[in-house]
């Protein structure tokens, strides 16, 4: 996980918008998720957004989640909450 200065640099890179020129590369979904998960862990697993959805809408939720992470917004879904809850209840 990215911590400290490296985490801040990664967040800055993810959120930087090229206005007048073409960016050298675009962050992949994996980059976005890694940076957001690092930020989430640095904030004691707190996120900016919680997404609840019906199983039938899972593909739509994934698109929304990826779009939010691309903007550097941390996301948690009820599926991850249930998964974590199982570990705490043991």
NUFI-912177 format. One record per residue (C-alpha): residue number from 1; x, y, z; residue in three letters; chain. Coordinates in steps of 0.05 Angstrom, whole numbers, plus 32768, in hexadecimal, padded with zeros to 4 digits. Last residue first. Example, Ala and Ser with C-alpha at 12.3 -4.5 7.8 and 13.67 -1.06 7.14 Angstrom:
2
<site pos="2" c1="8111" c2="7FEB" c3="808F" code="SER" unit="A"/>
<site pos="1" c1="80F6" c2="7FA6" c3="809C" code="ALA" unit="A"/>
//
This chain:
90
<site pos="90" c1="7ECD" c2="7ED9" c3="811E" code="UNK" unit="A"/>
<site pos="89" c1="7E9D" c2="7F15" c3="8119" code="UNK" unit="A"/>
<site pos="88" c1="7ED3" c2="7F46" c3="8103" code="UNK" unit="A"/>
<site pos="87" c1="7EE8" c2="7F1D" c3="80C6" code="UNK" unit="A"/>
<site pos="86" c1="7EA0" c2="7F15" c3="80AF" code="UNK" unit="A"/>
<site pos="85" c1="7E94" c2="7F60" c3="80B6" code="UNK" unit="A"/>
<site pos="84" c1="7ECD" c2="7F6D" c3="8084" code="UNK" unit="A"/>
<site pos="83" c1="7EA9" c2="7F45" c3="804E" code="UNK" unit="A"/>
<site pos="82" c1="7E66" c2="7F64" c3="8060" code="UNK" unit="A"/>
<site pos="81" c1="7E84" c2="7FAA" c3="805A" code="UNK" unit="A"/>
<site pos="80" c1="7EA5" c2="7F98" c3="8018" code="UNK" unit="A"/>
<site pos="79" c1="7E62" c2="7F80" c3="7FFB" code="UNK" unit="A"/>
<site pos="78" c1="7E3F" c2="7FBE" c3="8016" code="UNK" unit="A"/>
<site pos="77" c1="7E6C" c2="7FE9" c3="7FEA" code="UNK" unit="A"/>
<site pos="76" c1="7EA5" c2="8016" c3="7FFE" code="UNK" unit="A"/>
<site pos="75" c1="7EC1" c2="804E" c3="7FD3" code="UNK" unit="A"/>
<site pos="74" c1="7EFC" c2="807D" c3="7FD7" code="UNK" unit="A"/>
<site pos="73" c1="7EFA" c2="80B8" c3="7FA7" code="UNK" unit="A"/>
<site pos="72" c1="7F3A" c2="80C4" c3="7F7F" code="UNK" unit="A"/>
<site pos="71" c1="7F16" c2="80DA" c3="7F3F" code="UNK" unit="A"/>
<site pos="70" c1="7F24" c2="8096" c3="7F1E" code="UNK" unit="A"/>
<site pos="69" c1="7F09" c2="8077" c3="7F5E" code="UNK" unit="A"/>
<site pos="68" c1="7EC5" c2="8098" c3="7F52" code="UNK" unit="A"/>
<site pos="67" c1="7EC2" c2="807F" c3="7F0B" code="UNK" unit="A"/>
<site pos="66" c1="7ED6" c2="8039" c3="7F21" code="UNK" unit="A"/>
<site pos="65" c1="7EA0" c2="8037" c3="7F56" code="UNK" unit="A"/>
<site pos="64" c1="7E6B" c2="8051" c3="7F25" code="UNK" unit="A"/>
<site pos="63" c1="7E7D" c2="801D" c3="7EF1" code="UNK" unit="A"/>
<site pos="62" c1="7E7E" c2="7FE6" c3="7F26" code="UNK" unit="A"/>
<site pos="61" c1="7E3A" c2="7FFD" c3="7F40" code="UNK" unit="A"/>
<site pos="60" c1="7E1D" c2="7FF8" c3="7EFA" code="UNK" unit="A"/>
<site pos="59" c1="7E37" c2="7FB0" c3="7EF4" code="UNK" unit="A"/>
<site pos="58" c1="7E1A" c2="7F9F" c3="7F39" code="UNK" unit="A"/>
<site pos="57" c1="7DD4" c2="7FB8" c3="7F29" code="UNK" unit="A"/>
<site pos="56" c1="7DB2" c2="7F74" c3="7F2D" code="UNK" unit="A"/>
<site pos="55" c1="7DD5" c2="7F69" c3="7F70" code="UNK" unit="A"/>
<site pos="54" c1="7DB0" c2="7FA5" c3="7F8C" code="UNK" unit="A"/>
<site pos="53" c1="7DDC" c2="7FE0" c3="7FA1" code="UNK" unit="A"/>
<site pos="52" c1="7DF8" c2="8006" c3="7FDC" code="UNK" unit="A"/>
<site pos="51" c1="7E34" c2="8032" c3="7FD0" code="UNK" unit="A"/>
<site pos="50" c1="7E5A" c2="8054" c3="8009" code="UNK" unit="A"/>
<site pos="49" c1="7E83" c2="8090" c3="7FF6" code="UNK" unit="A"/>
<site pos="48" c1="7EBD" c2="80B7" c3="8016" code="UNK" unit="A"/>
<site pos="47" c1="7EDC" c2="807A" c3="8037" code="UNK" unit="A"/>
<site pos="46" c1="7EF6" c2="8069" c3="807C" code="UNK" unit="A"/>
<site pos="45" c1="7F23" c2="802B" c3="8080" code="UNK" unit="A"/>
<site pos="44" c1="7F50" c2="804B" c3="80B5" code="UNK" unit="A"/>
<site pos="43" c1="7F60" c2="8087" c3="8089" code="UNK" unit="A"/>
<site pos="42" c1="7FA3" c2="806D" c3="8070" code="UNK" unit="A"/>
<site pos="41" c1="7F80" c2="802C" c3="805C" code="UNK" unit="A"/>
<site pos="40" c1="7F4D" c2="8053" c3="8032" code="UNK" unit="A"/>
<site pos="39" c1="7F85" c2="807C" c3="8012" code="UNK" unit="A"/>
<site pos="38" c1="7FAA" c2="803C" c3="7FFF" code="UNK" unit="A"/>
<site pos="37" c1="7F69" c2="801E" c3="7FE5" code="UNK" unit="A"/>
<site pos="36" c1="7F5F" c2="805D" c3="7FBB" code="UNK" unit="A"/>
<site pos="35" c1="7FA5" c2="8059" c3="7F9D" code="UNK" unit="A"/>
<site pos="34" c1="7FA0" c2="800F" c3="7F8E" code="UNK" unit="A"/>
<site pos="33" c1="7F5A" c2="8016" c3="7F70" code="UNK" unit="A"/>
<site pos="32" c1="7F6E" c2="804F" c3="7F43" code="UNK" unit="A"/>
<site pos="31" c1="7FAD" c2="802C" c3="7F2A" code="UNK" unit="A"/>
<site pos="30" c1="7F85" c2="7FEC" c3="7F1D" code="UNK" unit="A"/>
<site pos="29" c1="7F50" c2="8013" c3="7EF6" code="UNK" unit="A"/>
<site pos="28" c1="7F88" c2="802D" c3="7ECB" code="UNK" unit="A"/>
<site pos="27" c1="7FA6" c2="8072" c3="7ED2" code="UNK" unit="A"/>
<site pos="26" c1="7FAD" c2="8096" c3="7E8F" code="UNK" unit="A"/>
<site pos="25" c1="7FF1" c2="80A3" c3="7E70" code="UNK" unit="A"/>
<site pos="24" c1="801E" c2="80DD" c3="7E59" code="UNK" unit="A"/>
<site pos="23" c1="7FE2" c2="810C" c3="7E5F" code="UNK" unit="A"/>
<site pos="22" c1="7FD0" c2="8133" c3="7E20" code="UNK" unit="A"/>
<site pos="21" c1="7FD9" c2="817E" c3="7E25" code="UNK" unit="A"/>
<site pos="20" c1="7FB5" c2="81BD" c3="7E3A" code="UNK" unit="A"/>
<site pos="19" c1="7F88" c2="81A3" c3="7E72" code="UNK" unit="A"/>
<site pos="18" c1="7FAC" c2="8168" c3="7E91" code="UNK" unit="A"/>
<site pos="17" c1="7F86" c2="8158" c3="7ED1" code="UNK" unit="A"/>
<site pos="16" c1="7FAB" c2="8140" c3="7F0F" code="UNK" unit="A"/>
<site pos="15" c1="7F7E" c2="8117" c3="7F3E" code="UNK" unit="A"/>
<site pos="14" c1="7FA3" c2="80D4" c3="7F35" code="UNK" unit="A"/>
<site pos="13" c1="7FE8" c2="80F4" c3="7F38" code="UNK" unit="A"/>
<site pos="12" c1="7FD6" c2="811B" c3="7F77" code="UNK" unit="A"/>
<site pos="11" c1="7FBB" c2="80DB" c3="7F98" code="UNK" unit="A"/>
<site pos="10" c1="7FFC" c2="80B6" c3="7F85" code="UNK" unit="A"/>
<site pos="9" c1="8027" c2="80EE" c3="7FA1" code="UNK" unit="A"/>
<site pos="8" c1="8000" c2="80ED" c3="7FE2" code="UNK" unit="A"/>
<site pos="7" c1="8008" c2="80A2" c3="7FE8" code="UNK" unit="A"/>
<site pos="6" c1="8053" c2="80A7" c3="7FDA" code="UNK" unit="A"/>
<site pos="5" c1="805B" c2="80DD" c3="800F" code="UNK" unit="A"/>
<site pos="4" c1="803B" c2="80B3" c3="8046" code="UNK" unit="A"/>
<site pos="3" c1="8022" c2="806E" c3="8033" code="UNK" unit="A"/>
<site pos="2" c1="8014" c2="8047" c3="7FF4" code="UNK" unit="A"/>
<site pos="1" c1="8000" c2="8000" c3="8000" code="UNK" unit="A"/>
//
